[in-house]
Amino acid sequence: PWVVAHLGHHLGVHAPGIRDDQAAVDTAHHLLLGHGLAAQALRTVTDGRVGIVLNPTTVWPASDTEDDIAAAHLVDGVHNRWWLDALLRGSYPTDVLDVFRTVADTDCIRDRDLQVVSAPLDWLGVNYYTPLVVAAGGEGNAAIGPGITHLRTRDLEGEHTSMGWVVRPDALTELLLRIPDDYDPAEVWIPENGAAYD
């Protein structure tokens, strides 16, 4: 859902190619609400196991400055906590909502929506590719509100894919330890993982 909401409706680099803050916020919420409604419907017709696949990642600040740490926390909020908090805690992170409210109307979030979104999951899928390194300021590729945040992985040491993504298994380990500690899902699966090379 992050790809559809942010890359498709905010940055416009994926389908449908929209660059609109309001559309991104509306889409981010309605994708989760749609999941919750679909999960309810599935449970009425089957005893199959229901889950969702996200693409959370490890987010590291580019330095130990307060600005970079705050920027990394906010990017973690948009990329990870928005989705995981809603699904596994029944609430959106207030810091992310505050930023979203500076660029969009959040009236699409209605009473009881998050009860639907946070219905119990049998499993959580984690698609993982590369960590994010975040520096405050600059002209980055993932502005998420006032004050542009710059994301980069090319600066990290180690092997890089043809897409410029660093190969860091330790970031996957960190993520897989964090999710159970912070959210305690019933099961965690890795349905997609890998690297693109010429």
C-alpha positions as CSV (number, residue, x, y, z in Angstrom):
1,P,0.0,0.0,0.0
2,W,2.9,2.4,0.6
3,V,3.9,2.1,-3.0
4,V,0.4,2.8,-4.3
5,A,-0.2,5.7,-1.9
6,H,3.1,7.5,-1.9
7,L,4.9,6.5,-5.1
8,G,1.6,6.4,-7.1
9,H,-0.4,9.3,-5.6
10,H,2.2,11.6,-4.0
11,L,5.4,11.4,-6.0
12,G,3.8,10.2,-9.2
13,V,6.6,7.8,-10.2
14,H,4.3,4.8,-10.3
15,A,0.7,4.3,-11.6
16,P,-1.5,6.3,-11.6
17,G,1.2,9.0,-11.8
18,I,-0.5,11.5,-9.5
19,R,1.3,14.2,-7.5
20,D,-1.2,15.3,-5.0
21,D,-0.9,15.4,-1.2
22,Q,-4.7,15.0,-0.7
23,A,-4.9,12.0,-3.0
24,A,-1.9,10.4,-1.2
25,V,-3.5,10.8,2.3
26,D,-6.9,9.6,1.1
27,T,-5.4,6.6,-0.7
28,A,-3.2,5.7,2.2
29,H,-6.2,5.5,4.5
30,H,-8.6,3.9,2.1
31,L,-6.1,1.1,1.1
32,L,-6.0,0.1,4.8
33,L,-9.8,0.4,5.2
34,G,-10.3,-1.7,2.0
35,H,-8.0,-4.3,3.5
36,G,-10.0,-4.4,6.7
37,L,-13.3,-4.7,4.8
38,A,-11.9,-7.4,2.6
39,A,-10.6,-9.3,5.6
40,Q,-14.1,-9.2,7.2
41,A,-15.6,-10.5,4.0
42,L,-13.1,-13.3,3.6
43,R,-13.7,-14.4,7.2
44,T,-17.4,-14.8,6.5
45,V,-16.9,-17.2,3.6
46,T,-13.7,-19.1,4.5
47,D,-11.7,-20.3,7.4
48,G,-8.5,-19.5,5.5
49,R,-5.8,-17.4,7.0
50,V,-5.9,-13.7,6.4
51,G,-2.9,-11.3,6.3
52,I,-1.4,-8.3,4.5
53,V,1.9,-7.7,2.8
54,L,3.7,-4.4,3.4
55,N,7.2,-3.2,2.5
56,P,8.6,-1.8,5.7
57,T,12.2,-1.1,5.9
58,T,14.9,0.0,8.4
59,V,15.4,3.8,8.5
60,W,18.7,5.1,9.6
61,P,19.6,8.8,10.2
62,A,22.5,10.0,8.0
63,S,24.2,11.4,11.2
64,D,23.6,11.8,14.9
65,T,22.4,15.4,14.6
66,E,18.9,16.1,16.0
67,D,17.6,17.2,12.6
68,D,18.7,14.0,10.9
69,I,17.3,11.8,13.8
70,A,14.0,13.7,13.7
71,A,13.8,13.4,9.9
72,A,14.5,9.6,10.1
73,H,11.8,9.2,12.7
74,L,9.3,11.0,10.5
75,V,10.2,8.9,7.4
76,D,9.9,5.8,9.6
77,G,6.4,7.1,10.5
78,V,5.3,7.5,6.9
79,H,7.0,4.4,5.5
80,N,6.5,2.0,8.5
81,R,4.5,3.2,11.5
82,W,1.5,4.6,9.5
83,W,0.8,1.1,8.2
84,L,1.9,-1.0,11.2
85,D,0.3,1.2,13.9
86,A,-3.0,1.2,12.1
87,L,-3.1,-2.5,11.4
88,L,-1.6,-3.8,14.7
89,R,-2.5,-1.0,17.2
90,G,-5.7,0.5,15.8
91,S,-4.3,4.0,15.5
92,Y,-2.3,6.3,13.3
93,P,0.9,7.8,14.6
94,T,0.2,11.3,15.8
95,D,3.4,12.8,14.4
96,V,2.6,11.6,10.9
97,L,-1.1,12.7,11.2
98,D,0.2,16.2,12.3
99,V,2.4,16.4,9.2
100,F,-0.3,15.1,6.9
101,R,-2.7,17.7,8.3
102,T,-0.4,20.5,7.2
103,V,-0.8,19.5,3.6
104,A,-4.1,17.7,3.4
105,D,-7.5,17.2,5.0
106,T,-7.8,14.0,7.0
107,D,-11.6,14.0,7.2
108,C,-11.5,10.7,5.2
109,I,-10.6,9.0,8.5
110,R,-14.0,8.4,10.1
111,D,-15.0,7.0,13.5
112,R,-14.6,3.3,13.7
113,D,-12.5,3.0,10.5
114,L,-9.5,2.0,12.5
115,Q,-11.5,-0.8,14.3
116,V,-12.0,-2.2,10.8
117,V,-8.4,-1.7,9.8
118,S,-7.0,-3.3,12.9
119,A,-9.0,-6.6,12.8
120,P,-6.7,-9.4,13.8
121,L,-4.3,-10.7,11.2
122,D,-3.1,-14.3,11.0
123,W,0.2,-13.2,9.4
124,L,2.1,-10.1,8.3
125,G,4.1,-10.2,5.1
126,V,7.3,-8.2,4.9
127,N,8.7,-7.3,1.4
128,Y,12.2,-6.1,2.0
129,Y,14.9,-4.6,-0.3
130,T,17.2,-2.1,1.2
131,P,17.4,0.3,4.2
132,L,16.8,4.0,4.0
133,V,19.3,6.6,5.1
134,V,17.7,10.0,5.9
135,A,19.1,13.5,6.1
136,A,17.1,16.5,6.9
137,G,16.8,19.2,4.3
138,G,18.1,19.1,0.7
139,E,16.1,18.3,-2.4
140,G,15.4,14.6,-2.0
141,N,13.1,12.2,-3.7
142,A,10.6,11.7,-0.9
143,A,9.2,14.9,0.4
144,I,6.5,14.1,2.9
145,G,5.4,17.5,4.1
146,P,7.0,20.8,5.1
147,G,10.7,20.5,5.2
148,I,12.0,18.2,2.5
149,T,13.6,15.0,3.6
150,H,16.4,13.4,1.5
151,L,16.7,9.6,1.3
152,R,19.8,7.9,0.1
153,T,21.4,4.5,0.2
154,R,24.2,5.1,-2.4
155,D,26.4,6.5,0.5
156,L,26.3,3.3,2.5
157,E,29.3,1.0,2.3
158,G,28.8,-2.4,0.8
159,E,27.6,-4.0,-2.4
160,H,25.0,-2.1,-4.5
161,T,22.5,-3.4,-6.9
162,S,22.0,-2.0,-10.4
163,M,19.3,0.2,-9.0
164,G,21.8,1.7,-6.5
165,W,20.2,0.0,-3.5
166,V,22.8,-1.2,-0.9
167,V,22.7,-4.9,0.0
168,R,22.6,-4.9,3.9
169,P,21.4,-8.1,5.4
170,D,21.9,-6.5,8.9
171,A,19.1,-4.0,8.1
172,L,16.7,-6.9,7.4
173,T,17.7,-8.5,10.7
174,E,17.1,-5.3,12.5
175,L,13.7,-4.9,10.9
176,L,12.7,-8.5,11.7
177,L,13.7,-8.1,15.3
178,R,11.9,-4.7,15.6
179,I,8.5,-5.8,14.2
180,P,7.8,-8.5,16.9
181,D,9.2,-6.3,19.6
182,D,7.0,-3.3,18.7
183,Y,3.9,-5.0,17.2
184,D,3.8,-8.7,18.1
185,P,2.1,-10.0,14.9
186,A,1.0,-13.6,15.0
187,E,3.5,-14.5,12.3
188,V,5.9,-12.7,10.0
189,W,6.5,-13.9,6.5
190,I,8.9,-12.6,3.9
191,P,7.0,-13.1,0.6
192,E,9.4,-10.9,-1.5
193,N,13.0,-10.2,-1.2
194,G,15.9,-9.8,-3.6
195,A,18.0,-7.6,-5.7
196,A,18.1,-6.3,-9.3
197,Y,21.3,-6.7,-11.3
198,D,22.0,-6.1,-15.0
